Amino acid sequence: MRLADIEGLMLNIGIIVFSCFIFFIIYDLAKRSNAGKFGTFVLFFALGLGLVAFIIKTIAVEMIEGNV
């Protein structure tokens, strides 16, 4: 396995861990602010939308470059 392959794999793992941490932060924010069910949904939707857009952008760029 080449170094570039290892770096690519670790980047993907790092992005997944970062995404999980972001969702944990949103959950903790909702819990500490006593947001309720609807407030928690709004927090996950609004703040999670940025993360989802980042992931979609990454996939679109990979598809345009022909790496997928």
PDB file of N, CA, C and O in Angstrom:
ATOM      1  N   MET A   1       0.847  -1.172   0.000  1.00  0.00           N
ATOM      2  CA  MET A   1       0.000   0.000   0.000  1.00  0.00           C
ATOM      3  C   MET A   1       0.897   1.242   0.000  1.00  0.00           C
ATOM      4  O   MET A   1       1.794   1.388   0.830  1.00  0.00           O
ATOM      5  N   ARG A   2       0.628   2.113  -0.940  1.00  0.00           N
ATOM      6  CA  ARG A   2       1.423   3.331  -1.036  1.00  0.00           C
ATOM      7  C   ARG A   2       0.988   4.349   0.015  1.00  0.00           C
ATOM      8  O   ARG A   2      -0.094   4.252   0.593  1.00  0.00           O
ATOM      9  N   LEU A   3       1.856   5.318   0.241  1.00  0.00           N
ATOM     10  CA  LEU A   3       1.584   6.361   1.220  1.00  0.00           C
ATOM     11  C   LEU A   3       0.336   7.162   0.831  1.00  0.00           C
ATOM     12  O   LEU A   3      -0.448   7.543   1.701  1.00  0.00           O
ATOM     13  N   ALA A   4       0.150   7.415  -0.452  1.00  0.00           N
ATOM     14  CA  ALA A   4      -1.020   8.176  -0.904  1.00  0.00           C
ATOM     15  C   ALA A   4      -2.315   7.419  -0.598  1.00  0.00           C
ATOM     16  O   ALA A   4      -3.325   8.030  -0.249  1.00  0.00           O
ATOM     17  N   ASP A   5      -2.284   6.086  -0.728  1.00  0.00           N
ATOM     18  CA  ASP A   5      -3.466   5.285  -0.406  1.00  0.00           C
ATOM     19  C   ASP A   5      -3.789   5.353   1.084  1.00  0.00           C
ATOM     20  O   ASP A   5      -4.952   5.462   1.472  1.00  0.00           O
ATOM     21  N   ILE A   6      -2.756   5.290   1.909  1.00  0.00           N
ATOM     22  CA  ILE A   6      -2.947   5.368   3.355  1.00  0.00           C
ATOM     23  C   ILE A   6      -3.484   6.743   3.740  1.00  0.00           C
ATOM     24  O   ILE A   6      -4.379   6.850   4.578  1.00  0.00           O
ATOM     25  N   GLU A   7      -2.937   7.797   3.127  1.00  0.00           N
ATOM     26  CA  GLU A   7      -3.410   9.155   3.421  1.00  0.00           C
ATOM     27  C   GLU A   7      -4.864   9.326   3.015  1.00  0.00           C
ATOM     28  O   GLU A   7      -5.634   9.953   3.743  1.00  0.00           O
ATOM     29  N   GLY A   8      -5.253   8.786   1.878  1.00  0.00           N
ATOM     30  CA  GLY A   8      -6.649   8.865   1.431  1.00  0.00           C
ATOM     31  C   GLY A   8      -7.587   8.133   2.373  1.00  0.00           C
ATOM     32  O   GLY A   8      -8.672   8.623   2.687  1.00  0.00           O
ATOM     33  N   LEU A   9      -7.167   6.966   2.819  1.00  0.00           N
ATOM     34  CA  LEU A   9      -7.974   6.185   3.752  1.00  0.00           C
ATOM     35  C   LEU A   9      -8.120   6.907   5.088  1.00  0.00           C
ATOM     36  O   LEU A   9      -9.217   6.977   5.642  1.00  0.00           O
ATOM     37  N   MET A  10      -7.028   7.437   5.599  1.00  0.00           N
ATOM     38  CA  MET A  10      -7.078   8.140   6.883  1.00  0.00           C
ATOM     39  C   MET A  10      -7.884   9.432   6.778  1.00  0.00           C
ATOM     40  O   MET A  10      -8.525   9.831   7.750  1.00  0.00           O
ATOM     41  N   LEU A  11      -7.867  10.094   5.618  1.00  0.00           N
ATOM     42  CA  LEU A  11      -8.685  11.289   5.426  1.00  0.00           C
ATOM     43  C   LEU A  11     -10.162  10.931   5.501  1.00  0.00           C
ATOM     44  O   LEU A  11     -10.939  11.645   6.135  1.00  0.00           O
ATOM     45  N   ASN A  12     -10.557   9.838   4.863  1.00  0.00           N
ATOM     46  CA  ASN A  12     -11.959   9.409   4.907  1.00  0.00           C
ATOM     47  C   ASN A  12     -12.371   9.042   6.328  1.00  0.00           C
ATOM     48  O   ASN A  12     -13.465   9.399   6.766  1.00  0.00           O
ATOM     49  N   ILE A  13     -11.515   8.341   7.043  1.00  0.00           N
ATOM     50  CA  ILE A  13     -11.818   7.982   8.431  1.00  0.00           C
ATOM     51  C   ILE A  13     -11.908   9.244   9.288  1.00  0.00           C
ATOM     52  O   ILE A  13     -12.790   9.352  10.140  1.00  0.00           O
ATOM     53  N   GLY A  14     -11.010  10.189   9.067  1.00  0.00           N
ATOM     54  CA  GLY A  14     -11.032  11.439   9.821  1.00  0.00           C
ATOM     55  C   GLY A  14     -12.300  12.244   9.580  1.00  0.00           C
ATOM     56  O   GLY A  14     -12.843  12.838  10.511  1.00  0.00           O
ATOM     57  N   ILE A  15     -12.775  12.270   8.346  1.00  0.00           N
ATOM     58  CA  ILE A  15     -14.009  12.992   8.033  1.00  0.00           C
ATOM     59  C   ILE A  15     -15.201  12.329   8.709  1.00  0.00           C
ATOM     60  O   ILE A  15     -16.095  13.019   9.198  1.00  0.00           O
ATOM     61  N   ILE A  16     -15.225  11.008   8.745  1.00  0.00           N
ATOM     62  CA  ILE A  16     -16.315  10.295   9.412  1.00  0.00           C
ATOM     63  C   ILE A  16     -16.304  10.579  10.908  1.00  0.00           C
ATOM     64  O   ILE A  16     -17.354  10.837  11.496  1.00  0.00           O
ATOM     65  N   VAL A  17     -15.128  10.533  11.529  1.00  0.00           N
ATOM     66  CA  VAL A  17     -15.022  10.826  12.960  1.00  0.00           C
ATOM     67  C   VAL A  17     -15.432  12.273  13.235  1.00  0.00           C
ATOM     68  O   VAL A  17     -16.135  12.543  14.209  1.00  0.00           O
ATOM     69  N   PHE A  18     -15.002  13.194  12.392  1.00  0.00           N
ATOM     70  CA  PHE A  18     -15.359  14.602  12.543  1.00  0.00           C
ATOM     71  C   PHE A  18     -16.870  14.788  12.422  1.00  0.00           C
ATOM     72  O   PHE A  18     -17.460  15.553  13.184  1.00  0.00           O
ATOM     73  N   SER A  19     -17.499  14.098  11.474  1.00  0.00           N
ATOM     74  CA  SER A  19     -18.944  14.195  11.297  1.00  0.00           C
ATOM     75  C   SER A  19     -19.684  13.691  12.530  1.00  0.00           C
ATOM     76  O   SER A  19     -20.650  14.309  12.976  1.00  0.00           O
ATOM     77  N   CYS A  20     -19.234  12.580  13.074  1.00  0.00           N
ATOM     78  CA  CYS A  20     -19.852  12.050  14.298  1.00  0.00           C
ATOM     79  C   CYS A  20     -19.690  13.025  15.456  1.00  0.00           C
ATOM     80  O   CYS A  20     -20.612  13.199  16.253  1.00  0.00           O
ATOM     81  N   PHE A  21     -18.539  13.657  15.555  1.00  0.00           N
ATOM     82  CA  PHE A  21     -18.301  14.618  16.625  1.00  0.00           C
ATOM     83  C   PHE A  21     -19.200  15.840  16.467  1.00  0.00           C
ATOM     84  O   PHE A  21     -19.708  16.363  17.458  1.00  0.00           O
ATOM     85  N   ILE A  22     -19.400  16.301  15.236  1.00  0.00           N
ATOM     86  CA  ILE A  22     -20.289  17.433  14.984  1.00  0.00           C
ATOM     87  C   ILE A  22     -21.712  17.091  15.417  1.00  0.00           C
ATOM     88  O   ILE A  22     -22.376  17.909  16.054  1.00  0.00           O
ATOM     89  N   PHE A  23     -22.188  15.891  15.081  1.00  0.00           N
ATOM     90  CA  PHE A  23     -23.530  15.499  15.490  1.00  0.00           C
ATOM     91  C   PHE A  23     -23.630  15.360  17.004  1.00  0.00           C
ATOM     92  O   PHE A  23     -24.676  15.663  17.578  1.00  0.00           O
ATOM     93  N   PHE A  24     -22.570  14.910  17.660  1.00  0.00           N
ATOM     94  CA  PHE A  24     -22.571  14.868  19.119  1.00  0.00           C
ATOM     95  C   PHE A  24     -22.666  16.274  19.703  1.00  0.00           C
ATOM     96  O   PHE A  24     -23.384  16.492  20.679  1.00  0.00           O
ATOM     97  N   ILE A  25     -21.951  17.223  19.117  1.00  0.00           N
ATOM     98  CA  ILE A  25     -22.006  18.607  19.597  1.00  0.00           C
ATOM     99  C   ILE A  25     -23.417  19.171  19.440  1.00  0.00           C
ATOM    100  O   ILE A  25     -23.909  19.857  20.336  1.00  0.00           O
ATOM    101  N   ILE A  26     -24.070  18.892  18.318  1.00  0.00           N
ATOM    102  CA  ILE A  26     -25.434  19.376  18.110  1.00  0.00           C
ATOM    103  C   ILE A  26     -26.373  18.737  19.130  1.00  0.00           C
ATOM    104  O   ILE A  26     -27.230  19.422  19.688  1.00  0.00           O
ATOM    105  N   TYR A  27     -26.226  17.448  19.380  1.00  0.00           N
ATOM    106  CA  TYR A  27     -27.051  16.762  20.379  1.00  0.00           C
ATOM    107  C   TYR A  27     -26.832  17.364  21.763  1.00  0.00           C
ATOM    108  O   TYR A  27     -27.791  17.613  22.493  1.00  0.00           O
ATOM    109  N   ASP A  28     -25.581  17.598  22.122  1.00  0.00           N
ATOM    110  CA  ASP A  28     -25.275  18.164  23.434  1.00  0.00           C
ATOM    111  C   ASP A  28     -25.838  19.579  23.556  1.00  0.00           C
ATOM    112  O   ASP A  28     -26.333  19.958  24.617  1.00  0.00           O
ATOM    113  N   LEU A  29     -25.766  20.348  22.494  1.00  0.00           N
ATOM    114  CA  LEU A  29     -26.334  21.691  22.493  1.00  0.00           C
ATOM    115  C   LEU A  29     -27.842  21.647  22.717  1.00  0.00           C
ATOM    116  O   LEU A  29     -28.380  22.444  23.485  1.00  0.00           O
ATOM    117  N   ALA A  30     -28.515  20.731  22.055  1.00  0.00           N
ATOM    118  CA  ALA A  30     -29.963  20.597  22.225  1.00  0.00           C
ATOM    119  C   ALA A  30     -30.305  20.144  23.648  1.00  0.00           C
ATOM    120  O   ALA A  30     -31.277  20.618  24.236  1.00  0.00           O
ATOM    121  N   LYS A  31     -29.520  19.246  24.185  1.00  0.00           N
ATOM    122  CA  LYS A  31     -29.770  18.729  25.535  1.00  0.00           C
ATOM    123  C   LYS A  31     -29.566  19.820  26.587  1.00  0.00           C
ATOM    124  O   LYS A  31     -30.382  19.964  27.497  1.00  0.00           O
ATOM    125  N   ARG A  32     -28.487  20.581  26.467  1.00  0.00           N
ATOM    126  CA  ARG A  32     -28.189  21.611  27.466  1.00  0.00           C
ATOM    127  C   ARG A  32     -29.152  22.789  27.391  1.00  0.00           C
ATOM    128  O   ARG A  32     -29.372  23.465  28.396  1.00  0.00           O
ATOM    129  N   SER A  33     -29.724  23.046  26.233  1.00  0.00           N
ATOM    130  CA  SER A  33     -30.625  24.185  26.100  1.00  0.00           C
ATOM    131  C   SER A  33     -32.084  23.787  26.324  1.00  0.00           C
ATOM    132  O   SER A  33     -32.978  24.623  26.193  1.00  0.00           O
ATOM    133  N   ASN A  34     -32.333  22.517  26.661  1.00  0.00           N
ATOM    134  CA  ASN A  34     -33.698  22.015  26.868  1.00  0.00           C
ATOM    135  C   ASN A  34     -34.587  22.351  25.673  1.00  0.00           C
ATOM    136  O   ASN A  34     -35.669  22.918  25.829  1.00  0.00           O
ATOM    137  N   ALA A  35     -34.122  21.999  24.496  1.00  0.00           N
ATOM    138  CA  ALA A  35     -34.791  22.400  23.264  1.00  0.00           C
ATOM    139  C   ALA A  35     -36.096  21.646  23.014  1.00  0.00           C
ATOM    140  O   ALA A  35     -36.947  22.146  22.278  1.00  0.00           O
ATOM    141  N   GLY A  36     -36.281  20.492  23.585  1.00  0.00           N
ATOM    142  CA  GLY A  36     -37.471  19.697  23.284  1.00  0.00           C
ATOM    143  C   GLY A  36     -37.299  18.958  21.969  1.00  0.00           C
ATOM    144  O   GLY A  36     -36.257  19.044  21.320  1.00  0.00           O
ATOM    145  N   LYS A  37     -38.343  18.227  21.589  1.00  0.00           N
ATOM    146  CA  LYS A  37     -38.245  17.410  20.375  1.00  0.00           C
ATOM    147  C   LYS A  37     -38.177  18.263  19.115  1.00  0.00           C
ATOM    148  O   LYS A  37     -37.350  18.022  18.237  1.00  0.00           O
ATOM    149  N   PHE A  38     -39.051  19.262  19.033  1.00  0.00           N
ATOM    150  CA  PHE A  38     -39.062  20.097  17.835  1.00  0.00           C
ATOM    151  C   PHE A  38     -37.793  20.944  17.738  1.00  0.00           C
ATOM    152  O   PHE A  38     -37.225  21.095  16.656  1.00  0.00           O
ATOM    153  N   GLY A  39     -37.354  21.490  18.865  1.00  0.00           N
ATOM    154  CA  GLY A  39     -36.134  22.293  18.869  1.00  0.00           C
ATOM    155  C   GLY A  39     -34.913  21.468  18.500  1.00  0.00           C
ATOM    156  O   GLY A  39     -34.026  21.943  17.790  1.00  0.00           O
ATOM    157  N   THR A  40     -34.867  20.229  18.985  1.00  0.00           N
ATOM    158  CA  THR A  40     -33.762  19.335  18.636  1.00  0.00           C
ATOM    159  C   THR A  40     -33.775  19.036  17.144  1.00  0.00           C
ATOM    160  O   THR A  40     -32.727  19.003  16.499  1.00  0.00           O
ATOM    161  N   PHE A  41     -34.977  18.816  16.598  1.00  0.00           N
ATOM    162  CA  PHE A  41     -35.096  18.572  15.158  1.00  0.00           C
ATOM    163  C   PHE A  41     -34.595  19.770  14.362  1.00  0.00           C
ATOM    164  O   PHE A  41     -33.855  19.617  13.390  1.00  0.00           O
ATOM    165  N   VAL A  42     -35.003  20.961  14.783  1.00  0.00           N
ATOM    166  CA  VAL A  42     -34.584  22.178  14.079  1.00  0.00           C
ATOM    167  C   VAL A  42     -33.065  22.341  14.157  1.00  0.00           C
ATOM    168  O   VAL A  42     -32.431  22.695  13.164  1.00  0.00           O
ATOM    169  N   LEU A  43     -32.478  22.086  15.331  1.00  0.00           N
ATOM    170  CA  LEU A  43     -31.019  22.194  15.466  1.00  0.00           C
ATOM    171  C   LEU A  43     -30.310  21.207  14.546  1.00  0.00           C
ATOM    172  O   LEU A  43     -29.373  21.575  13.837  1.00  0.00           O
ATOM    173  N   PHE A  44     -30.757  19.952  14.559  1.00  0.00           N
ATOM    174  CA  PHE A  44     -30.112  18.951  13.702  1.00  0.00           C
ATOM    175  C   PHE A  44     -30.296  19.302  12.227  1.00  0.00           C
ATOM    176  O   PHE A  44     -29.381  19.126  11.423  1.00  0.00           O
ATOM    177  N   PHE A  45     -31.485  19.800  11.876  1.00  0.00           N
ATOM    178  CA  PHE A  45     -31.731  20.131  10.480  1.00  0.00           C
ATOM    179  C   PHE A  45     -30.873  21.321  10.048  1.00  0.00           C
ATOM    180  O   PHE A  45     -30.196  21.259   9.021  1.00  0.00           O
ATOM    181  N   ALA A  46     -30.898  22.385  10.816  1.00  0.00           N
ATOM    182  CA  ALA A  46     -30.202  23.603  10.416  1.00  0.00           C
ATOM    183  C   ALA A  46     -28.689  23.443  10.473  1.00  0.00           C
ATOM    184  O   ALA A  46     -27.993  23.799   9.523  1.00  0.00           O
ATOM    185  N   LEU A  47     -28.177  22.912  11.575  1.00  0.00           N
ATOM    186  CA  LEU A  47     -26.725  22.790  11.716  1.00  0.00           C
ATOM    187  C   LEU A  47     -26.177  21.586  10.955  1.00  0.00           C
ATOM    188  O   LEU A  47     -25.054  21.620  10.454  1.00  0.00           O
ATOM    189  N   GLY A  48     -26.969  20.530  10.872  1.00  0.00           N
ATOM    190  CA  GLY A  48     -26.539  19.347  10.133  1.00  0.00           C
ATOM    191  C   GLY A  48     -26.566  19.565   8.631  1.00  0.00           C
ATOM    192  O   GLY A  48     -25.874  18.869   7.888  1.00  0.00           O
ATOM    193  N   LEU A  49     -27.360  20.527   8.178  1.00  0.00           N
ATOM    194  CA  LEU A  49     -27.449  20.800   6.748  1.00  0.00           C
ATOM    195  C   LEU A  49     -26.109  21.256   6.180  1.00  0.00           C
ATOM    196  O   LEU A  49     -25.766  20.919   5.047  1.00  0.00           O
ATOM    197  N   GLY A  50     -25.364  22.011   6.955  1.00  0.00           N
ATOM    198  CA  GLY A  50     -24.040  22.442   6.502  1.00  0.00           C
ATOM    199  C   GLY A  50     -23.102  21.267   6.310  1.00  0.00           C
ATOM    200  O   GLY A  50     -22.347  21.224   5.338  1.00  0.00           O
ATOM    201  N   LEU A  51     -23.143  20.316   7.228  1.00  0.00           N
ATOM    202  CA  LEU A  51     -22.303  19.129   7.121  1.00  0.00           C
ATOM    203  C   LEU A  51     -22.725  18.270   5.929  1.00  0.00           C
ATOM    204  O   LEU A  51     -21.879  17.760   5.195  1.00  0.00           O
ATOM    205  N   VAL A  52     -24.017  18.114   5.745  1.00  0.00           N
ATOM    206  CA  VAL A  52     -24.515  17.332   4.613  1.00  0.00           C
ATOM    207  C   VAL A  52     -24.123  17.993   3.290  1.00  0.00           C
ATOM    208  O   VAL A  52     -23.762  17.302   2.338  1.00  0.00           O
ATOM    209  N   ALA A  53     -24.191  19.314   3.225  1.00  0.00           N
ATOM    210  CA  ALA A  53     -23.795  20.024   2.009  1.00  0.00           C
ATOM    211  C   ALA A  53     -22.309  19.809   1.718  1.00  0.00           C
ATOM    212  O   ALA A  53     -21.920  19.648   0.561  1.00  0.00           O
ATOM    213  N   PHE A  54     -21.483  19.805   2.757  1.00  0.00           N
ATOM    214  CA  PHE A  54     -20.054  19.550   2.581  1.00  0.00           C
ATOM    215  C   PHE A  54     -19.818  18.151   2.004  1.00  0.00           C
ATOM    216  O   PHE A  54     -18.995  17.980   1.105  1.00  0.00           O
ATOM    217  N   ILE A  55     -20.533  17.164   2.515  1.00  0.00           N
ATOM    218  CA  ILE A  55     -20.369  15.789   2.036  1.00  0.00           C
ATOM    219  C   ILE A  55     -20.846  15.664   0.589  1.00  0.00           C
ATOM    220  O   ILE A  55     -20.194  15.015  -0.228  1.00  0.00           O
ATOM    221  N   ILE A  56     -21.986  16.286   0.275  1.00  0.00           N
ATOM    222  CA  ILE A  56     -22.506  16.241  -1.099  1.00  0.00           C
ATOM    223  C   ILE A  56     -21.537  16.928  -2.060  1.00  0.00           C
ATOM    224  O   ILE A  56     -21.316  16.449  -3.172  1.00  0.00           O
ATOM    225  N   LYS A  57     -20.960  18.054  -1.629  1.00  0.00           N
ATOM    226  CA  LYS A  57     -19.988  18.763  -2.479  1.00  0.00           C
ATOM    227  C   LYS A  57     -18.774  17.880  -2.759  1.00  0.00           C
ATOM    228  O   LYS A  57     -18.280  17.829  -3.886  1.00  0.00           O
ATOM    229  N   THR A  58     -18.304  17.193  -1.736  1.00  0.00           N
ATOM    230  CA  THR A  58     -17.141  16.312  -1.899  1.00  0.00           C
ATOM    231  C   THR A  58     -17.440  15.196  -2.893  1.00  0.00           C
ATOM    232  O   THR A  58     -16.607  14.881  -3.744  1.00  0.00           O
ATOM    233  N   ILE A  59     -18.613  14.603  -2.790  1.00  0.00           N
ATOM    234  CA  ILE A  59     -19.000  13.528  -3.704  1.00  0.00           C
ATOM    235  C   ILE A  59     -19.133  14.071  -5.125  1.00  0.00           C
ATOM    236  O   ILE A  59     -18.687  13.431  -6.077  1.00  0.00           O
ATOM    237  N   ALA A  60     -19.744  15.249  -5.273  1.00  0.00           N
ATOM    238  CA  ALA A  60     -19.918  15.833  -6.607  1.00  0.00           C
ATOM    239  C   ALA A  60     -18.577  16.142  -7.255  1.00  0.00           C
ATOM    240  O   ALA A  60     -18.401  15.894  -8.448  1.00  0.00           O
ATOM    241  N   VAL A  61     -17.634  16.673  -6.501  1.00  0.00           N
ATOM    242  CA  VAL A  61     -16.309  16.986  -7.051  1.00  0.00           C
ATOM    243  C   VAL A  61     -15.603  15.699  -7.482  1.00  0.00           C
ATOM    244  O   VAL A  61     -14.974  15.662  -8.539  1.00  0.00           O
ATOM    245  N   GLU A  62     -15.703  14.662  -6.679  1.00  0.00           N
ATOM    246  CA  GLU A  62     -15.084  13.381  -7.047  1.00  0.00           C
ATOM    247  C   GLU A  62     -15.705  12.814  -8.318  1.00  0.00           C
ATOM    248  O   GLU A  62     -15.001  12.255  -9.159  1.00  0.00           O
ATOM    249  N   MET A  63     -17.020  12.955  -8.461  1.00  0.00           N
ATOM    250  CA  MET A  63     -17.683  12.445  -9.657  1.00  0.00           C
ATOM    251  C   MET A  63     -17.291  13.248 -10.889  1.00  0.00           C
ATOM    252  O   MET A  63     -17.091  12.676 -11.961  1.00  0.00           O
ATOM    253  N   ILE A  64     -17.180  14.562 -10.751  1.00  0.00           N
ATOM    254  CA  ILE A  64     -16.798  15.409 -11.880  1.00  0.00           C
ATOM    255  C   ILE A  64     -15.356  15.107 -12.323  1.00  0.00           C
ATOM    256  O   ILE A  64     -15.052  15.081 -13.516  1.00  0.00           O
ATOM    257  N   GLU A  65     -14.480  14.880 -11.334  1.00  0.00           N
ATOM    258  CA  GLU A  65     -13.094  14.565 -11.683  1.00  0.00           C
ATOM    259  C   GLU A  65     -12.922  13.158 -12.206  1.00  0.00           C
ATOM    260  O   GLU A  65     -11.865  12.827 -12.742  1.00  0.00           O
ATOM    261  N   GLY A  66     -13.943  12.317 -12.065  1.00  0.00           N
ATOM    262  CA  GLY A  66     -13.895  10.975 -12.576  1.00  0.00           C
ATOM    263  C   GLY A  66     -13.217   9.976 -11.667  1.00  0.00           C
ATOM    264  O   GLY A  66     -12.763   8.933 -12.137  1.00  0.00           O
ATOM    265  N   ASN A  67     -13.134  10.262 -10.389  1.00  0.00           N
ATOM    266  CA  ASN A  67     -12.501   9.339  -9.451  1.00  0.00           C
ATOM    267  C   ASN A  67     -13.462   8.340  -8.854  1.00  0.00           C
ATOM    268  O   ASN A  67     -13.038   7.425  -8.148  1.00  0.00           O
ATOM    269  N   VAL A  68     -14.754   8.491  -9.123  1.00  0.00           N
ATOM    270  CA  VAL A  68     -15.740   7.567  -8.552  1.00  0.00           C
ATOM    271  C   VAL A  68     -16.264   6.675  -9.635  1.00  0.00           C
ATOM    272  O   VAL A  68     -17.108   5.818  -9.374  1.00  0.00           O
TER     273      VAL A  68
END
